[in-house]
Structure formats: structure tokens, C-alpha cells
Amino acid sequence: MDKNEFTLLNKIQSPEDLRKLSVDELPLVCKELRQDIVEELSVNPGHLASSLGVAEITVALHYVYDTPDDRIVWDVGHQAYGHKILTGRREQFCTNRKLGGLKPFPSPTESEYDTFACGHASNSVSAALGMAVAAKLEHNNKRHVVAVIGDGAMSGGLAFEGLNNVSSSPNDLLIILNDNNMSIDRSVGGMKQYLIGLSTNETYNAIRFKAARWLHGRGMLSEDRRKGLIRLTNAMKSAISHQQNVFEGMNIRYFGPFDGHDIKELVRILRQMKDMKGPKLLHLHTQKGHGYAPAEKDVTTWHAPGKFNPDTGERLVDNDPNKPQKYQDVFGHTLLELAKQNPKIVGVTPAMPSGCSMNIMMKEMPDRTFDVGIAEGHAVTFSGGMAKDGLLPFCNIYSAFAQRAFDNIIHDVALLNLNVVLCFDRAGLVGEDGATHHGAFDLAALRPIPNLTISSPMDEHELRRLMYTAQLPDKGPFVIRYPRGGGVLQDWRCPFEEIAVGTGRKLKDGSDVAVLSIGPIGNNVTEAIKRMQASGDKSQESVSVAHYDMRFLKPIDEQILEEVGKKFRRIVTVENGTKKGGLGSAVLEWMNDHGYHPEVIRLGLPDEFVEHGKVSELQKIVGLDEESIIKAIVS
């Protein structure tokens, strides 16, 4: 369908325009909204299935509520593409996730309709509760606040902390539970099973709702009486049904489950609940990828499918056999190899088995792999518990998501010096997912923690060797970080060899400048030096450059540092992480502590949040591309 043929969507420049339509027109709005998302994402890749699944919820919310004054707080913003299109950004949506274009996730810095940051999961209930309480304290009785959270995000600990506070703080918050029985991979755990089995009589809810309004209208239902009545009816209902509703057990009114794709019914329900006092939860069943057959059949693949033919559903995948494997695939295959050799190895992932390629081991050894849901802190502590009793967990977490497990790493792994291998995928710049997803802070955050070994391989062979080393006896907590996407070696398989912990390697000798790098960003250094030598520019060719791959941030290779401190007056450090507190800082500290005073130029991520764009574009902006490295060497 040509965009000019969208009879209703073309009329909507803001939610105010949407609210001018009749309820009978809304099904067509949802259909056109889905088609617009499919067509746009077919050429400008992004998160598809999630946004298709919430089309009706999105339309209904903006239709019933007076946004942006009323607050809609999204949880995990990859479901909010329809929200962006309906809130004045349709013409700009072609720039989504591109350098200088729309942000990949909702952000208050982009639009007044985006109420909070939501790149990560499980924060919507807490943030929305804060807004609801603020409205009460500011005597803004007209403002409504709605949190939209998925069943996957509901498994996160912060969501439960928020629910606990919702039940005890005066508020009129509405929580919409978007239950599609999926996160990115299939949802897991007891909450998933509970939501599948949960049913509440709709007639009962309707009668109770009408009775409460009738009593309140006649002044017979004060706030204390209302709470007491809720507790009484919840107890009676639990006794009759032999089922305790966890939400009503927390004094949060529960409604549902309802069909989340019935737009007219959604509007009716939301209108009835809009001015209801006290916290309430609306449980909606939806289908990820709804309305687009290929995405309905394989939601994991179509979570972020890349470019595709919107008419046929054929994905336009680069199947170049000479293209290097992704680092996460090398991790997945290597983990399975090691697990076959070492029966103590187990795999742990917080909801990302396909994203981190732990599904390779999961397929062959399902009893030794554990997807714990969106719960990074639990993943680390769970791994610590297994390690305490003799197993050797490989716990794979995306670097940016590992920020939520910082305390667990310290208290539940490092403090006891447990043999847990923490593999941080998507470390450094990740590209189009932007500031919420860049793995910028792991090196600097973890470096002060005692007992940790912190490493980063320069290529796939080094990744395999570090994984092998980490599972050898008595290595303690061992961090291995590597970036998103493809490696650099076509032939990535190599024999397993132990790497002495805390040792780097000299890749090239030189006499004028020493470049110290850690991780795959060292490949940019190698290419930069080659370009200098072949440039034809005497000012570049005359500079003798030594290159050291440090491999370990902690313990750092002091022999290399002593050699460099004695020999060189100029040092350049290069790291794909924040340069405050990382490799460059470690080198400066060591040089100062040992009486060496070279000029140290640090290249890394700046002290600001880096926005979205292609990795190559971002590297140029932050000064990690080959040209910037050359400039730092010769300046």
C-alpha cells in the first residue's frame, strides 16, 4: 500500500487528530499503522514484532487519554514505534535509529509525548508511580498516569519492587500488562505460568466496578472503606475460586484478561477505568507480530529482522560465506565445545539465549543451560550459588544490561572469589540502539573490584583461548567482554590454549610511540599503523610505532608497562569504553606510581552519552576510527 493511500493515518499529525475520529474508524487506523511500520522497517531496520503487537493498545491509549498531559510510560521502548508515528514523528520516522535522526527508543529529550527513558526493561511501574504521586502532591487531579509493561519485563525484580510500593502509596496509577507470552525469546519462569493460567470473571469485575461507583457517588464509600471492601472481596473471591490473584493480593485492582487486539473493547474498558480511584491493573492478551503473517509465525526472528521484502516476507540476509562469524556465535559454539569437555560448565542467560547464541548449547544440553528471564542481578547471584557448590557457570549478559547486576557481581561473586565466568556481549559501541545500549561503562565500573579478572580478546582466536583459560581450575571471577557483530577472522576455529592471566602481547615493535589497546578495537590500531606505513606521507612513515595488545585490564601486564615506561616518551591508549577509569586511567596510575612520566594520550568514549548511528560513524565522532588513531599517534 502506498503511503498516500492511508485514508486515516494521513490525517493524524498528533493524538488530538486521532481523537477526532469515531470509534468505528479505529480498526482501520490500526491496520494502516501496522502497514506503515512494516513498510518503513523493511528498508530501515528496527524492532518490528513488538510494535506490531501493541498497535491497538497504542491507538486506544492516545484516543482515550489526553496525552501528553496524561502520562504514558512505556516499558522497553522497542514496542513504541506506533507511539512515535501517532505523536507527530511520522514524517521523520524514516530517520529512526540513523545518525542524527529519531532516537531508537522513546526519550523526553525528543518529544513531550515520551515521558521517560525506556531502553531497558522493568522500570515503567516505578517511574509511572513517581509521576502519579507527583500529580497528587501537585494537586493535579486531572492528570492520569499509565504504565505499559510486558510479561517479560514483569519478570524483572524492579517491576516487583514497584508493584509493592504501588500497593502502599496513595495513587491512581493504571498498569497495563501486555501479555504476549514472549519477551525476545520465549518468556520463562513462574510469572509466565501464572499469567497463562490466570483468569478472572469479567462479569464479576463489571458488577464490582458498577457497585463501587454507585456507592462512591452516594458518599457511602470513603477511601478507607474502599480499601477494606477490596480486601474483603479479594479474600472472598480467592476462597471461592481456590486461586489467589497476586495483584489483588497486593491491593491492586485487577481487570482481565481481555483481548488486546479488540480496539473498540479496549476503548470501552479504558474509558470506564479512566477516572477510577486507586491502583489498578489491566491484563491484556496480545500477539507479537500481530497482523503480519511472517512475524506471527516466528517472532524471535522478526523481533529485529533487518531488511526484508514487505510483500513476501523474504528477509534480505547477507549470506556471504567469506564473512567472519559474529563474536556471539563464536562464543556459542566455543561454549558447547568446552561444555562437552568439562561437565561442570553450565550456561546462564537473562532472556537472551538467541541473542548471545547460548541457544547452541541449549539445544544440545537443555539440562545445563538456564534462561532466567529479564533478571540480570538474579542471573549473577544464581551463577554464584551454583559456583559455590562446584559448578562452573558461564553467565552471558549484554554489557549495558549488566549494569543492573553491579551489586550482585561484587557481593555475590567477587567477595567470595567464586569461579563464575561473566561474558559481556555487546561491549563498547553497539550502533543504532544508541545511548541506552552502548556497553560503555563495564571496564571502568569493574576495575576497582577485588578478585576480578577483566579481559577482552582482540579477535575470535583470543576469545576462544580466554574462554578456555577462564574454565580452568581456580581462576576465580573472570570477565570476558567482546563487541556486537562480526569478528575479523574467516577461520575462527583454533586449538584451545591457556593464556597466562595478566599477560599482554607485543604485536609490533617500535621506538617513537607506543600504542596500548585492549579488545577488538586493537584491529583499528593495526590498520591505522598499516595506513601510516603505506601513506606516502613522510611525517607518518617516519614515525616508529609499537603496538601492544594488553588483553587484560586487571591484572594489567606490568612487564609491558615497565618496558613501555622505560622506552617511550609518548603513549597512546585505545579502548572501546569510557576513557574515564578504563585502560588509559590504569596506565596513567601505574606510570605515576612507578616514577615514569610519559605523555599519555587516551582514546576512548567521552564523558557523555553517545547517541545512535552506525558503529563506523560513531567511531569517527568519538575518535576511535583509523584516521583519529593516526592523528593521535603523529600529533
N, C-alpha and C positions, 0 to 999 in steps of 0.2 A: 504494500500500500504506500503510495506517495504521501509525503507529509502534508501536501496541500489537500489531500482527501480526508484528513481528520476533521470531521464536521464539528465536533465539540471541543476537542483538545486545542484546536487552533484559536478558540475563543477565550482560552484560560491563560491569563497572564499572571494571575495571583489567586489565592484561595477565595478572595472576595468575588471574583468572576465565577468560580466553581459554585459558590453558594447561591448564585442567581438561577442555577439550573433546577429543574424539577427532579424529584427522587427517581422518577421513571427514566430519566436520561442518564443516570449514574452508571448503569451497566455498560452503556456504550463508552462512557468516559474511561472506565476500567479497561475495556477491550483496546481502545486506542492508546491508552497509556502503556499497556503491555507491548503493543506493536511498536510503539516509538522506542521503548527500551531495547527491544530485540534488534531493531534495525540499527540503532546507534551503536550498540555494543558489538554488532557483527563486524564493524570496521574500526571501532575504538574500544579495545578490550577492557573489561572490568568485571565486576561481580554481577552475574546475571540471575541465577536461580533465586537468590534471596529476595531481590527486589520484585521479581515476578510474583512471588508467593504472598507479598503483602500489599498488592495493588488495591484490593478492596478496603483493607484496613486504613491505608494511606488516604484514599479518597474520602472514606467515611469520617475520619478524624478531622480533616480540613473542612469538610462540609458541615459538621455539627458544631465544631468548636471555633471560637473567634481568634484564630491564630493571626499574627504572632503574639497578641496579648495573652491568650491562653497558651500554655506551655506544653509542647510535645517533646518528650525526652526519648530519643531512640537509643537502643542498646545494640552495639555492634553495627556501625553505620553502613555496612555494605548492603543493607536492606533499604536504604533511604534514597535510591535513585529516583523513584516516583515522587517522593517528597521534594527533591530538588527541582524536578520538572514542573511541578504544580506551584512552586513558590518563586516564580519569576526567573528561573535559570534555564529554561528550555532552549533558548537560542544559544546559550553558552555551553550547553551540555556536551557538545562535540569537543570541547576542550577539557573535559573531565579527566583527571589523572595526568594531563600533559603539563609540561613545564610552563609555568605562568598562567595555567588555566584553573578551572574549578578544582577544589581540593577533593581528594579521593573519598573523604568521609565528612559528614556534617561538622561545621565549625562556626562558632559565634563570630569569628573574625571575618567570615564570608557573608553571612546572611543573618538578619534578625530572626528568621524563622528557625535557625539552628540554635537550639537552646543550650547545648553542652557538647563537649568533646566526646566522641564515641567510637574511637578507632579500636579500642579493646573491649572486652566483654564484662558484663555483670555490674556495671556502675550506675545503671539507669535508675534503679529503685532508690538508692542513696541520694543521688543528685536531685531527682524529682521530689523526694521528701523534703530536702533542703529548700527547694523552691516553694513547695506547698506551705511549709512552716513560715517562710519569709512572707508569703502573701497574707497569712493570718496576722503576723506581727505588724505588718504594714497596713493592716485593716483594708486590704484589697479583696473584698468579699466577692467581687465579680470574676476574679481570675480562677481558672481551672487548670489543673496540672495532671498530665497523663504520662505514665512511663510505659513504653512498649518493649517487652523483653521476651526473648525466645526461650524455648525449653532447654536448649544447650547452655545459654547464658545463665539460666536459672540454677544450673548445677554449680556455679561459681560461689565460693564462700562469701564474697562481698554481697551478693544478692540476698543471702540468708541473713546476714548482719543487718542489711537494710530492712528486710521484712520484719525482723524482730523489733526494730526501732519504730517502724510504721505502726505496729500494733500498740505501742505505748505512748506515742506522741500525738497530740491533737492535730488532726489533718483531715482533708477531704480528698486525698490522693486516689486516683484511679490507676490501677496497674492492669495493663493488657498483656496476658500471657499468650504469645503467639506460638502455639504448639503444633509443630510440623513433624515431630519425632525425628528431627535431623538437626545437627549443627552443621559442620562442614562434612565430616564423616558422620556416620550414624550415631545418634546420641546414645549414651551409655549410663548405667547406674540405676539406683533405686528410684530417683526422681522420675526418670523416664518411665519406668514400670508403673509408678504411681499415677502419672498423668494418663497413661494408656488406659488404666483401669478406672479412673475417676469418673463418676457420673453423678450429677445432682439433678433432682427432679425439677424441671423447668416450671411446671405448674405450681409447685411448692414455692419456688423463688418468686413467681409473679404474685401469688397471693400474699406472701410475706411483705413484699415490696409495697403493694397497694394498701395493706393494712397499716404499715408503718407510716405511710404518707397521710392516711386518713386520721390516725391518732395524733400525728405531729401537727396537722392542720387545725385540730381542735384543742391544741395546747395540752394534750394528755401524755405527750412523750418527750420528757426532758432528756438531756444528754445522758445523765446517769441512768435513767430508766431505760433509755435506748440500749446502752451498753449491757445492762443487766438482762434485758429481753433477748439480746443477741446471744449472750452466754447461755441463757435458758433454752432457747430454741436450738442452738447448736448442740447442746447436750442431749436434748430430746431426739433430735434428728440422728445423732450418732448412735444412740441406744436402739432406735427403731431399725436403722439400716445396717447396724453392726459394722459401720465404717466411719473412721474419724477423718474428717477433711482437715488436712494440715493447715490450710489457710484460715478456715473458720476457727480452728483450734488456737490461732493467734489473734482472734477477734478481728479478722479481716473478712468483710462480707464477700462471699464467693457467688459468682453467677456463671453458669455454663455447664458443660461445654456447648458452644454454638458453632455453626458453620461460618468460618472466617471468609468465605468467598460469596456469601449471600449479602450483597451490598445493601439491599433495601432493608433486610432484617437488622443488619449492623447499625444502620442509621436509626431505626426504631429503638433499638436497645440503648444506644449511646444517648439518644435524646431523653429516654426515661431515666438513665443513670446520671445525667449531667449534673443535676443540682442535688443529688443525694449526699447527705452528710456522712462523714466518717470515711475511713479507708475501705476500698472495695477492689476486688479482682475479677476481671472478665476473662474467662478462659475460652480461647478461640482455636478451633482446629483449622489448619491451613495445609497447603501442599507446596513445597518448594518447586519452583519452575512452573507453577500452575498457568495453563493457557498456552504453553509452548511444548509440544509433544516430546521433542528430543530431551529437553531439560526435565520433564516429568519422569522420563524413563531412567535417567542417570544423573541424579542431582549432584553427586560428588564431582563428576567430570565437568558439569555445567555450572558449578559454583563460580568458576572463573575460567571459561573455556578458551580464551584467546579469540582470534578472528575466526569467523565461520560464515557459511552461506545461510542467510536467514530463511530462505525458501526451502532448502533441502535439509538443513541441519548438519551439513558436512563441515567438520572442523578443518581449518586450513593450517595443518600442523607441519612444521619443518622436520622432515624425516631424513635429513642428510646423514648418511651412515658414518661420515667422517667427522661429524660434530662431536666434541667431547661430551662425556656424560655430565649430568648435573652433580654437584657435590652431594646433595641429599641422596641421590641414587647410589653413588659410591659408598656413602655411609650405610645405606640399607643392605646392599649386597655384602659389604665387609662385615657388618654386624652378624648376618646369618652365618658367614664362614666361621667367624670367631665362636659363635654360639654352638656350632657343631663340634668345635674342638674343646670348648670349655663349658661343661654342664652347669656351672654356677652362674653363667651370664643370663640375665633376664632383660627385657626391654620395657620401658615405661614412656608413655607419651600423653600429654594433656590434650586429647581431642584432635591430634594431627597425625594419625598413622600414615595416611597417603601423602600429606604434605612433606613429612620428614622421611618418607619411604620406609618406615618401620613396618608397613604392611607386608613387605617382602618376608621378614621374619615371622610376622603374624600369620601369614598364610601357611607356612610350614610348621611353625611351633606356636600354635594358639595358646597353649597352656603356659608358655613362658613369656608372653607379651601382654601388656596391660594398658588399655586406653582408659584413663581415669576421668575423662570429661574435662571441661574447661576449669581446671583446678591446678594451676601451676605450683602453688605452695604445697598442696597435698601431694602432688607428684614427687616433689623433692623429699618431703618427710616420709612418704610411703617407701621411696627408694632407700632412705636412711634406715628404716625399720628392717627392710629385707637385708641390707648390708650388715646390720648389727648381728643378724643371725646367720651369716655366712654366704649369702648370695652376692652377686656382683652386678648391680643394676647399671644399665646404660639408659640414662634419663635424658630424652631429647626434647628440648624446648626451644621455640623461636627466641632469639636473643631479646627482642623487645618485650615479649611476654614474660621472660624470666625475671624481669624487674619486679614482678608481683611475688616472687619467691625469695627475695633477698634475705629476709629474716630466717627463712627455713634453711637456706644454704649455710648461714652462719651457725644457727642454734642446733639444727638437727643433722648436719653433716660434718661441717668443718670442726666444730667444737669437740666432737668425738673421734675425729680423724678417720671417718668411715670410708670404705672403698666403694665410692659412688663415682661413676663417670658421667659428668654433665656435658652433654653435647649441645652447643648453642648454634642452631641453624639460623640462617638469615642474619648473620652478624655483619655489621657495617651498613653501608648504604644499600637499601633494598630497591630503590627506584620509585615506581609510580604509586606505591602505597603511602609514601610520604612520611611526615614527621612522627606520626604515631607508631610507625612500624620499623623505622631505621634502628638497627642494633648498634646504637652509638655509645652506650654507657657501660657495657659489661666489663671491659678491661679496667677502666678507671674505678668502677664500683667494687670489683672483686679483689683488686690488687692489695688492699690493706688487710685482707682476711687471712689470719694464720692458717697453716696446714694446707692451703690450696696450692695445687699445681695448675698454672694457667698457660695454655699453649694455643698455637694457631698454625696450621700447616700451610705451606706456600703452594702446594699442588696436591693432586689426588694421591700420589705415592706417599707423600708425607702424612696425609690424612690416615691412610691405612696403617702406616707404621706407628703413628701416635695412638690409634685405637688399639693396636696390638700391645703397645707398651702399657697403656692405661689398665689393661686387664691382667697384667702380670701381678704376682703376689705383692701385697703390702705397699701399693702405690698411693693409698690414701685418696682423698677427694681430688679428682682430676678433671679439669675443664679443657674442652677442645672446641674452639669456635671456628666457623667457616661461613662463607657468604651464600647468598641466594644464587641459584642458577648454575650455568655451565662452568666446568673447570677449564684446564688448559692442555690436557694430555689425551690423545686419542686412545692410546694403550694405557689404561689406568690401572690394570692389574699388575701387581708386583709381589714378590715374596715378602712375607712378614719378617721384619727385623726390629729389634729393640732399639730405641733411641735413648741414649743416656739423658735422664731428666736434667733440665737446666743447661743443656748444651745447644749452641747455635752452630752455624757453619759459614765459612768464608766462600762465597760464590765467585768473587773476582778480587784480585789483589790490586792495589793502587797506592799512590804516595801523596796525593794532594788533598783529597776529600774522602771521608768515609761515610757511606750511606748505610744506616741500620734500619732494616724493615722487619715487620712481623706480619705473617699471614700472606694470603694471595695477592695483596696489594704490592708485594715484592715483585710480582711479574711486571707491573708498570715500571718499577725501577730498572729491571733488567732491560726492558725495551727502550727506556729513556737513555740508558748508557749506550746501547747499540746505536741509537739515532745520533748521539753525540759523536761517536767514533766514525760514523759514515756521513756526517753532515756537510763536510767540505768547509766548515767554519773553523778556522784555526783557533779561535778563542774557546771553542768547545773541544776540539780534537786534542788540544794541548793539555787539557785537564785530566790528570790521572786519578780515576775514581775506583775506590774499593767498595765492594758490596757485601754486606753480612746479612744473612737471614737468621734472625735471633731465635725463631721458633718458640721460645719460652719467654713470657713476660715475668713469670715467677716460678721457680727461682731463675733469675736472669743470669746469663753466662758472664761471669766476672772475668774469666780469662780473655774473652773477646773485648770486654770493656777496658781491661788493663792494656791490652795491645793497642786498642784504638786511642786510649788516653795518652799513651806514650808517643805514638807515631803521628797523630793528626792534630792540626790546629783548628780544623773545621769539620764538623759532624752534621749530617742531615738525618733526622729520624722520620720515618714514614709509617703511618698506621691508619687503618680504616676504622677509626673510632675517635671519640673526643680526645683532643690533644692535651686537655687539662686532666692530669692524673694518670695518663697512659704511659706508653713506651718512652716518649720524649721526656716526660717528667721523671721516669725511673732512671733514665740515662743521666739527666742533669743532677739528680740526687746522688747517684753513685760517683760521678765525676767530682762533685763538690766534696763529698765525704772522704775521698781518697786523694785530694790535693791536686786534681787536674782541672784546668780552666780553659778548655777549648771553646770556640764559638759553636753553639748548638742551635741549629735551625730546625724547628719542629713543624712537620706537615701532618695534618690530621683534620678532623672535623672541628669547626669553630664552636665557640661558646654561644651557640644559638641553635634553634630548631631548624634543621634543613628541610625545605619543602620538597615537593614531589617532582618527578621528571625521570627521564631515562638515566640509568646509572652513569653512562658516559657524560651526559650533560651535567649531572650533579658533581661528578669528579672534577670537571673543569671549573665549576663555580667555586668549589671548596679548595681547589689547588692540589688535587691528587692525580690529575692526568699527567701524561708523559711530559707535556710541554711545561707544566708547572714544576715538575720534578727537575727537569733540565735547568730551568731558571734558578731554582734554589741551589743547585749544585755549582753553577758558574757565577752566580751573582757575587 
